[in-house]
Amino acid sequence: MDVTLPERIGTVPLTGSTVAFEIVVDDYAEVWVDGKLPLLLGETGGAVVRGFNAPNRVIVARDARPGQQIRLAVFGINGPISAGPNNFIWVRSATLEVRRARPEPPGEVARVLRADPAFDSVVPPDARIEKVAGGFLFTEGPLWHPDGYLLFSDPNANTIYRWSPDGQVSIYRAKSGYKGINVGEYGQPGSNGLTLDREGRLTINEHGNRRVTRLEKNGSLTVLADRYEGKRLNSPNDL
């Protein structure tokens, strides 16, 4: 499907908006956008994993512009996968969603205290602190990924989360710092500091495992450091 964005849909102008495409196929669907299948290491799974008739929602445009062209391709299959039924594939629903850019951020949740004027070169004077997500136990190690999403650790929950600009929060990596059966004995068993190396691989400080690791692009884990002068690390924190 080739889609050209108009100036408005109904009463909603598209300029600067975020446009999402959501489809429900009986039984499963995958959606390609401009020749690419949106994949993300650590994703909890697309519609095939989530179950029969699960909605598949993808962002097709951010900061949309009238006249912008988008090519969508939908691949649908029947399930169960291991015992294909003899019925038909059909689309239950297929919709576009438009979320207009907010002209102003919501009210401030904190104030910025500037003890040194040089701080203005790092954080603009008119910057406002905005709460984008909540409900976590303890947040650490924020990392903005060049692919356009935020990764951060919850050491208490033993989890790395992913936040995207459309407001979606998902688990990027479970058991991010410890997998032992005695995990309940740790106050903060999970990961803390996060960063990317020169090849874009995620590097993780693991509290419970007392080590620094690198998540390879194939999903395997490489231990970069777990000892200093022959002694185990205590609780790696920042990177």
ZIQUINOR-V690717 format. One record per helix or strand of 2 or more residues. SS is the DSSP state (2 for helix, 1 for strand). FROM is the first residue (numbers start at 1). TO is the last residue. If there is no record, write none. Layout:
BEGIN
SS|FROM|TO ; SS|FROM|TO
END
This chain:
BEGIN
1|2|4 ; 1|8|9 ; 1|12|13 ; 1|18|26 ; 1|28|33 ; 1|36|37 ; 2|47|50 ; 1|56|61 ; 1|69|77 ; 1|90|99 ; 2|117|121 ; 1|140|145 ; 1|149|154 ; 1|159|164 ; 1|169|174 ; 2|183|185 ; 1|191|196 ; 1|202|206 ; 1|211|215 ; 1|221|225 ; 1|227|228 ; 1|231|232
END
